[in-house]
């Protein structure tokens, strides 16, 4: 089983990353809307949507048809409680086309990319996104700034959250940033080790993935306020790209 299928479907994943709050998500969406100026009745795919915090806000704020997809059945089961007329959720692997030529925008938020072991699967994912978009459709990918993350890597830390102990180590192995998470839940007599393996994808790498799979890059931002990207100081690497026919 791929590491992400196991870890993302664990309740301890959601506990560790509980700080990903709705306020942060909504601020990012508001800033994107101000820049993109989308038309009404837009069709949006939130790719790797997690529990759907971005998708919910977009469906509530705009007259959009929003579909959130994620590999984790647990996340989608949670998100389904908010599904209604213009908000839909489904379990889906981003390496495959969800629905061809169906969306005006595809959004891939909060480092929901680079989980695979080779570049071919990254290209496969970008090609699937391209096939999902309508002519002149637009893709936004939000990733971490690998250069800054590597230069500021915290090798070890411990967190205790709601009585659960997380012992976390980080290291570079080849082209991957590898995080090992040892979970100890004494109350439930549970102990297990999970792994996150995310490729350290650079500005140049993403440029290759996008341009080689039919996208033109229009914007590269460095944070959720959509300031220009700076290799040394930016926390995020956010691409705005359009289908290039």
Secondary structure per residue as TSV (DSSP state, phi and psi in degrees):
chain	resnum	aa	ss	phi	psi
A	1	X	-	360.0	137.5
A	2	X	-	-60.2	144.7
A	3	X	H	-57.7	-36.2
A	4	X	H	-72.6	-29.6
A	5	X	H	-65.6	-36.9
A	6	X	H	-75.6	-50.5
A	7	X	H	-72.6	-44.4
A	8	X	T	-67.4	-21.5
A	9	X	T	-92.8	5.5
A	10	X	S	-91.3	139.8
A	11	X	H	-63.1	-22.5
A	12	X	H	-74.0	-26.7
A	13	X	H	-60.7	-47.6
A	14	X	H	-68.9	-30.3
A	15	X	H	-69.7	-44.9
A	16	X	H	-63.4	-36.7
A	17	X	T	-105.9	32.1
A	18	X	T	-66.4	-18.3
A	19	X	T	-72.8	-7.7
A	20	X	-	-74.1	91.3
A	21	X	-	-97.2	166.2
A	22	X	H	-66.6	-32.5
A	23	X	H	-61.7	-45.3
A	24	X	H	-61.6	-44.5
A	25	X	H	-62.8	-43.6
A	26	X	H	-68.7	-36.9
A	27	X	H	-62.6	-43.4
A	28	X	H	-61.9	-46.2
A	29	X	H	-61.4	-45.3
A	30	X	H	-58.3	-42.6
A	31	X	H	-66.5	-39.3
A	32	X	H	-63.7	-43.4
A	33	X	H	-60.7	-38.4
A	34	X	H	-65.5	-31.9
A	35	X	H	-85.7	-44.1
A	36	X	H	-79.4	-29.1
A	37	X	-	48.5	58.5
A	38	X	-	-69.5	153.5
A	39	X	-	-79.9	160.3
A	40	X	T	-61.8	162.5
A	41	X	T	61.1	31.0
A	42	X	-	-76.0	144.6
A	43	X	E	-104.0	124.3
A	44	X	E	-123.5	138.1
A	45	X	E	-112.3	118.0
A	46	X	E	-93.5	100.6
A	47	X	E	-90.1	122.8
A	48	X	T	65.7	60.7
A	49	X	-	-80.7	-7.8
A	50	X	T	60.6	-132.1
A	51	X	T	-86.2	5.8
A	52	X	-	90.3	21.0
A	53	X	H	-64.8	-40.6
A	54	X	H	-69.3	-44.9
A	55	X	H	-60.6	-42.8
A	56	X	H	-60.6	-44.9
A	57	X	H	-66.0	-41.8
A	58	X	H	-63.6	-41.5
A	59	X	H	-67.6	-34.2
A	60	X	H	-75.9	-38.2
A	61	X	H	-80.9	-36.1
A	62	X	S	-120.3	159.8
A	63	X	S	-83.1	65.0
A	64	X	-	-115.7	154.3
A	65	X	E	-97.8	112.4
A	66	X	E	-114.7	129.6
A	67	X	E	-119.8	124.4
A	68	X	E	-106.8	129.6
A	69	X	E	-127.2	147.2
A	70	X	E	-155.4	153.1
A	71	X	S	-73.4	-22.8
A	72	X	-	-84.8	113.9
A	73	X	H	-61.0	-33.9
A	74	X	H	-65.2	-43.7
A	75	X	H	-63.5	-43.6
A	76	X	H	-68.8	-37.6
A	77	X	H	-60.7	-39.0
A	78	X	H	-66.3	-44.9
A	79	X	H	-67.0	-28.0
A	80	X	G	-60.1	-21.6
A	81	X	G	-65.8	-17.8
A	82	X	G	-102.4	-1.7
A	83	X	-	-65.4	137.3
A	84	X	B	-154.7	-160.7
A	85	X	T	-45.5	-51.7
A	86	X	T	-109.5	16.7
A	87	X	E	-131.0	122.2
A	88	X	E	-131.5	152.9
A	89	X	E	-136.3	149.1
A	90	X	E	-155.9	150.6
A	91	X	E	-79.2	128.9
A	92	X	-	-160.1	145.7
A	93	X	-	-93.4	121.7
A	94	X	T	-63.9	-14.7
A	95	X	T	-73.4	-10.8
A	96	X	S	-112.7	154.5
A	97	X	-	-72.2	124.9
A	98	X	S	-77.9	-50.7
A	99	X	S	-154.1	121.7
A	100	X	T	-72.7	138.1
A	101	X	T	52.7	43.7
A	102	X	-	-118.1	-15.5
A	103	X	E	-124.1	143.2
A	104	X	E	-80.9	-32.9
A	105	X	E	-135.7	141.7
A	106	X	E	-120.3	126.2
A	107	X	E	-114.1	132.1
A	108	X	E	-127.5	99.8
A	109	X	-	-103.9	157.5
A	110	X	S	56.3	55.6
A	111	X	S	52.4	53.4
A	112	X	-	-104.5	45.5
A	113	X	-	-149.9	165.3
A	114	X	-	77.7	21.3
A	115	X	-	-83.3	-7.5
A	116	X	S	-94.6	173.5
A	117	X	S	-93.2	-10.6
A	118	X	S	-147.3	160.6
A	119	X	H	-68.6	-26.3
A	120	X	H	-59.7	-38.0
A	121	X	H	-72.6	-29.8
A	122	X	H	-65.0	-45.0
A	123	X	H	-62.5	-39.6
A	124	X	H	-60.9	-41.0
A	125	X	H	-66.0	-46.4
A	126	X	H	-64.5	-38.3
A	127	X	H	-64.4	-38.2
A	128	X	H	-65.9	-38.0
A	129	X	H	-63.6	-45.4
A	130	X	H	-56.6	-44.0
A	131	X	H	-67.7	-23.3
A	132	X	H	-79.6	-22.1
A	133	X	E	-88.1	148.8
A	134	X	E	-74.0	165.9
A	135	X	E	-54.0	135.4
A	136	X	E	69.4	12.8
A	137	X	E	-65.2	161.6
A	138	X	E	-127.4	137.0
A	139	X	E	-116.2	134.0
A	140	X	E	-119.8	121.8
A	141	X	E	-113.6	127.4
A	142	X	E	-114.3	109.8
A	143	X	E	-125.4	166.7
A	144	X	E	-78.9	159.7
A	145	X	-	-81.6	99.1
A	146	X	H	-58.8	-36.6
A	147	X	H	-59.7	-47.1
A	148	X	H	-70.4	-40.2
A	149	X	H	-61.2	-45.4
A	150	X	H	-64.1	-41.3
A	151	X	H	-72.0	-16.4
A	152	X	T	-122.9	27.5
A	153	X	-	-64.2	126.7
A	154	X	-	-89.8	113.6
A	155	X	-	-68.5	-30.8
A	156	X	E	-155.9	144.7
A	157	X	E	-158.6	163.9
A	158	X	E	-130.4	135.6
A	159	X	E	-127.1	141.3
A	160	X	E	-119.2	116.1
A	161	X	E	-126.2	118.0
A	162	X	T	50.8	41.4
A	163	X	T	82.6	-3.0
A	164	X	E	-99.6	130.7
A	165	X	E	-96.4	128.9
A	166	X	E	-116.3	114.6
A	167	X	E	-102.1	116.6
A	168	X	E	-120.0	130.0
A	169	X	E	-122.6	151.4
A	170	X	E	-133.3	141.8
A	171	X	E	-158.5	158.5
A	172	X	E	-92.1	125.1
A	173	X	E	-126.1	107.8
A	174	X	T	62.2	-125.3
A	175	X	T	-96.4	9.7
A	176	X	E	-110.9	141.3
A	177	X	E	-89.8	117.9
A	178	X	E	-110.1	121.7
A	179	X	E	-111.3	122.5
A	180	X	E	-103.2	124.8
A	181	X	E	-118.0	111.9
A	182	X	E	-99.0	115.7
A	183	X	E	-101.8	129.1
A	184	X	E	-126.6	111.5
A	185	X	E	-113.8	91.9
A	186	X	G	-63.3	-38.8
A	187	X	G	-60.7	-35.0
A	188	X	G	-101.8	7.5
A	189	X	T	51.5	46.0
A	190	X	E	-118.0	132.7
A	191	X	E	-144.6	124.8
A	192	X	E	-155.1	152.1
A	193	X	E	-110.1	129.8
A	194	X	E	-117.0	161.5
A	195	X	E	-133.4	138.5
A	196	X	E	-112.4	129.1
A	197	X	E	-126.3	105.2
A	198	X	E	-119.7	130.0
A	199	X	E	-65.4	140.4
A	200	X	-	-83.7	77.0
A	201	X	-	-83.1	129.2
A	202	X	-	-97.1	173.7
A	203	X	H	-56.3	-43.4
A	204	X	H	-66.7	-40.0
A	205	X	H	-60.7	-50.3
A	206	X	H	-62.1	-38.3
A	207	X	H	-58.5	-42.4
A	208	X	H	-65.2	-46.7
A	209	X	H	-57.4	-44.9
A	210	X	H	-72.8	-51.0
A	211	X	H	-68.0	-33.3
A	212	X	H	-75.4	-12.9
A	213	X	T	-117.0	26.3
A	214	X	T	89.9	24.5
A	215	X	E	-115.0	146.8
A	216	X	E	-106.8	128.7
A	217	X	E	-87.5	125.6
A	218	X	E	-108.6	-31.5
A	219	X	E	-140.4	143.0
A	220	X	E	-132.2	111.5
A	221	X	E	-105.8	161.0
A	222	X	S	-115.4	-2.6
A	223	X	S	-162.0	179.2
A	224	X	T	-76.4	-9.3
A	225	X	T	-84.8	-0.3
A	226	X	-	63.0	42.3
A	227	X	-	-80.9	155.7
A	228	X	B	-58.5	147.8
A	229	X	-	-71.8	134.9
A	230	X	-	-126.0	124.6
A	231	X	T	-57.6	-36.8
A	232	X	T	-86.3	-39.2
A	233	X	T	-107.2	-20.9
A	234	X	-	-70.6	140.1
A	235	X	S	-82.3	-31.7
A	236	X	E	-118.3	161.7
A	237	X	E	-128.9	102.6
A	238	X	E	-119.3	123.0
A	239	X	E	-106.0	135.9
A	240	X	E	-112.0	115.2
A	241	X	E	-134.5	145.2
A	242	X	E	-115.0	148.3
A	243	X	E	-58.3	130.7
A	244	X	-	-113.3	101.3
A	245	X	-	-100.8	360.0
